[in-house]
Amino acid sequence: MTDTFTRVEYASTFLLEQTVLRPKIGLVLGSGLGAFADAMSEAVRVPYSQVPSFPQSTAIGHAGQMVIGKCGDIPVAAMQGRVHLYEGYSAEQVAFPVRVLGRMGIRALIVTNAAGGINTKYTQGALVVISDHINLQGQNPLVGGNDEHFGPRFPDMTQAYCKPYREMAMRAAQRLGKTLHEGVYAGLLGPSYETPAEIRYLRAIGADLVGMSTIAEVTAARHMGIRVLGISCVTNMAAGILNQPLNHQEVLDTAERVKGDFVALLRAVLGDMAKDVDADGVK
């Protein structure tokens, strides 16, 4: 048993003591995308600063709290904000909250982010289901000794993003009459935005989106056997695609503009995911 496992157990026990709910579905809400958690009922909100060993979010647009409550009649645990490698955290620290969710009993995870659009078929404000990712962050949360309490030494990443969940999201968007794209997410270290040459490179290797998060969290989730649905909000077009500079306020403004569609999509897909979790326990 590693020190990390002990700290994860302590943090998960602390959070479960704050509520009678026992959620099986978790959410990671990215930059400017925390509106979903604001609408949850029977919610308990716990600032990360109060959770033992939890890393503290410093990025603008990240509230930095765990919200445990209900979406309709479905109990969920939502991270309203995350931490990033560019804040100075290690990949293991970035993955720590997802480890905690797993030990709380989460068996399915929705990971969201704000991303730059590389695929020119996307427009600003588009929602994209992540089909796969490319790790260009130079770090992996599984480096070092492996703790079998979390998962195997060499976890399979063939289905990093659960295909049935992606299909559920597509059907949910269709029911809502909304367009939902699908694409490959490239994760870079940041915090500087990419150069136009880097964007051309990313397009050449098959990336449709680019961002500075998500990779460590998804890797840790799959290590623990948690199924993942990833959804990106294209908050800006990547460098060189439009003849204009990039800035973080644009990211926040776009996320605010599309939050209604985003929340509606999450609510619509959660019901199908909950049925799946209840049906087979999500191995």
C-alpha positions in Angstrom: 0.0 0.0 0.0 1.5 3.3 -1.1 1.4 6.7 0.6 -0.7 8.0 -2.3 -3.3 5.3 -1.7 -3.5 6.1 2.0 -4.0 9.8 1.2 -6.7 9.0 -1.4 -8.5 6.8 1.1 -8.4 9.6 3.7 -9.8 12.2 1.3 -12.5 9.9 -0.1 -13.7 9.0 3.4 -13.8 12.7 4.3 -16.0 13.5 1.3 -18.4 10.6 1.9 -18.8 11.8 5.5 -20.2 15.1 4.2 -23.3 13.6 2.5 -25.7 10.6 2.6 -25.5 10.3 -1.2 -23.4 7.6 -2.8 -22.9 8.7 -6.4 -21.6 6.2 -9.1 -21.0 8.9 -11.7 -18.5 11.7 -11.5 -17.9 14.8 -13.5 -14.8 17.0 -14.1 -16.0 20.5 -15.1 -13.4 22.6 -17.0 -12.8 26.3 -17.6 -16.0 28.2 -17.4 -18.1 25.0 -17.5 -19.1 24.8 -13.9 -22.7 25.9 -14.4 -23.9 22.2 -14.4 -22.9 21.9 -10.7 -24.8 25.1 -9.8 -28.1 23.5 -10.7 -27.7 20.3 -8.7 -30.2 19.6 -6.0 -29.6 18.4 -2.4 -26.0 19.6 -3.0 -23.2 19.6 -0.6 -20.3 21.9 -1.7 -16.9 21.2 -0.2 -14.0 23.6 -1.1 -10.9 21.7 -2.2 -9.0 23.6 0.6 -11.0 21.5 3.1 -10.4 18.1 1.5 -7.2 16.4 2.9 -4.3 16.3 0.4 -6.5 17.8 -2.4 -4.5 20.1 -4.8 -5.8 23.7 -5.0 -7.1 25.1 -8.2 -5.6 28.5 -9.2 -6.9 28.9 -12.8 -9.4 31.5 -13.6 -12.9 30.0 -14.3 -12.4 27.1 -11.9 -14.4 27.4 -8.6 -12.3 24.8 -6.9 -14.9 22.8 -5.0 -16.4 19.3 -5.0 -20.2 19.3 -5.4 -22.1 16.2 -4.4 -25.7 16.3 -5.2 -28.4 15.1 -7.6 -29.1 15.7 -11.3 -32.8 14.9 -11.4 -32.8 11.7 -9.3 -29.2 10.7 -10.2 -26.6 11.2 -7.5 -23.4 12.6 -8.9 -20.1 14.0 -7.7 -18.9 17.0 -9.7 -15.5 18.6 -9.6 -16.3 22.3 -10.2 -12.8 23.1 -11.5 -9.6 21.1 -11.8 -5.9 21.6 -11.5 -3.4 21.5 -14.3 0.3 20.6 -14.9 1.0 24.3 -15.9 0.0 25.4 -12.3 3.2 23.5 -11.2 1.5 20.3 -10.1 2.8 16.8 -11.1 0.8 14.4 -13.2 0.2 12.4 -10.0 -1.2 15.4 -8.2 -3.4 16.3 -11.2 -4.8 12.8 -11.1 -5.3 12.7 -7.4 -9.0 14.0 -7.4 -10.0 11.3 -9.9 -8.4 8.7 -7.7 -10.5 10.0 -4.9 -13.6 9.8 -7.0 -12.8 6.2 -7.8 -12.4 5.3 -4.2 -15.7 7.1 -3.4 -17.4 4.5 -5.7 -17.5 6.4 -9.0 -17.6 3.9 -11.9 -18.3 6.3 -14.8 -16.7 9.7 -15.4 -17.6 12.6 -17.6 -14.5 14.8 -18.3 -15.1 18.2 -19.8 -12.7 20.9 -21.0 -12.4 24.1 -22.9 -10.3 23.4 -26.1 -8.9 25.2 -29.1 -10.4 24.0 -32.4 -8.0 22.7 -35.0 -10.5 21.0 -37.2 -11.9 23.8 -39.4 -15.3 22.1 -39.5 -15.7 23.3 -35.9 -17.0 26.7 -35.0 -16.5 28.7 -31.8 -18.9 27.3 -29.3 -19.1 23.8 -30.8 -19.4 20.8 -28.5 -17.2 17.8 -29.4 -17.2 14.3 -28.0 -13.6 13.1 -27.5 -12.9 9.9 -29.4 -9.3 9.6 -28.4 -6.3 11.6 -27.2 -2.7 12.3 -27.9 -0.5 12.9 -24.9 2.1 15.6 -25.7 2.4 16.8 -22.1 5.6 14.8 -21.4 4.1 13.3 -18.2 2.0 10.4 -17.1 0.4 9.9 -13.7 1.3 6.2 -13.6 5.1 6.8 -13.7 6.8 5.3 -10.6 5.8 2.3 -8.5 2.4 0.8 -9.3 -0.1 0.2 -6.6 -2.4 -2.7 -7.5 -5.1 -1.2 -5.2 -5.6 1.3 -8.1 -5.0 -0.9 -11.1 -2.5 -2.9 -13.2 1.0 -1.9 -14.1 0.2 -1.6 -17.8 -3.5 -0.5 -18.3 -5.0 -0.8 -21.7 -5.9 2.6 -23.4 -7.6 1.2 -26.5 -10.9 2.4 -25.2 -9.7 5.5 -23.3 -13.1 7.1 -24.1 -15.9 4.6 -23.9 -17.5 4.0 -27.3 -21.0 3.1 -25.9 -20.9 6.4 -23.9 -19.9 8.3 -27.0 -22.8 6.8 -28.8 -25.1 7.7 -25.9 -23.9 11.4 -26.1 -24.6 11.5 -29.9 -28.1 10.1 -29.4 -28.7 12.6 -26.6 -27.7 15.5 -28.8 -29.9 14.2 -31.6 -32.9 14.1 -29.2 -32.1 17.7 -28.2 -31.8 18.8 -31.8 -28.2 19.9 -31.2 -25.1 19.3 -33.3 -22.4 17.3 -31.6 -19.1 16.6 -33.3 -16.5 13.9 -32.5 -12.7 14.3 -32.6 -9.3 13.6 -31.2 -7.9 15.8 -28.4 -4.2 16.7 -28.1 -3.0 17.6 -24.6 -0.1 20.0 -24.3 1.6 21.3 -21.2 0.8 25.1 -21.5 0.3 27.6 -20.1 1.2 29.5 -23.3 -1.1 29.0 -26.2 0.3 27.0 -29.1 2.1 28.6 -32.1 0.7 28.4 -35.6 3.5 25.9 -36.5 2.5 23.7 -33.6 -1.1 23.7 -34.7 -0.1 22.7 -38.2 1.9 19.8 -36.6 -1.0 18.8 -34.5 -3.3 18.7 -37.5 -0.8 16.6 -39.4 -0.7 14.0 -36.6 -4.5 13.7 -36.4 -5.6 16.1 -33.7 -8.9 18.0 -34.0 -8.7 19.8 -30.7 -6.0 21.1 -28.4 -6.0 21.8 -24.7 -3.9 21.8 -21.5 -5.8 19.3 -19.3 -7.7 16.0 -19.3 -4.9 13.5 -20.2 -3.8 12.7 -16.6 -7.3 12.4 -15.3 -8.4 10.1 -18.1 -5.3 7.9 -17.7 -5.9 7.6 -13.9 -9.6 6.8 -14.4 -8.9 4.0 -16.9 -6.1 2.7 -14.6 -8.9 2.2 -12.0 -11.4 0.7 -14.5 -13.6 3.8 -14.6 -15.3 4.3 -18.0 -14.9 7.8 -19.4 -16.9 10.1 -21.6 -15.0 13.2 -22.7 -16.7 16.4 -24.0 -14.8 19.5 -25.2 -16.3 22.9 -25.7 -14.5 24.7 -28.6 -14.0 28.1 -26.9 -11.6 29.5 -29.5 -10.1 28.5 -32.8 -6.4 27.5 -32.4 -3.5 29.7 -33.3 -3.2 30.6 -37.0 -6.7 29.5 -38.0 -8.2 32.9 -37.5 -6.2 36.1 -38.0 -6.5 37.2 -34.4 -4.6 36.8 -31.1 -5.8 34.3 -28.4 -6.8 35.2 -24.8 -8.4 33.4 -21.9 -11.3 35.9 -21.6 -12.5 34.6 -24.9 -12.5 31.1 -23.5 -14.6 32.1 -20.5 -17.0 34.2 -22.6 -17.6 31.4 -25.1 -18.2 28.9 -22.3 -20.7 31.2 -20.7 -22.5 31.6 -24.1 -22.9 27.9 -24.6 -23.5 26.7 -21.0 -27.2 26.2 -21.7 -26.5 23.6 -24.5 -23.7 22.1 -22.5 -25.8 21.6 -19.3 -28.7 20.2 -21.4 -26.4 17.7 -23.0 -24.9 16.5 -19.7 -28.4 16.1 -18.2 -29.6 14.1 -21.3 -26.7 11.7 -21.3 -26.5 11.1 -17.6 -29.7 9.2 -17.5 -28.4 6.6 -20.1 -25.1 6.4 -18.3 -26.8 5.8 -14.9 -28.8 2.9 -16.4 -25.6 1.4 -17.8 -23.8 1.7 -14.4 -26.8 0.1 -12.6 -27.1 -2.7 -15.2 -23.6 -4.1 -15.1 -21.7 -2.4 -12.3 -19.3 -0.9 -14.9 -16.3 -3.2 -14.7 
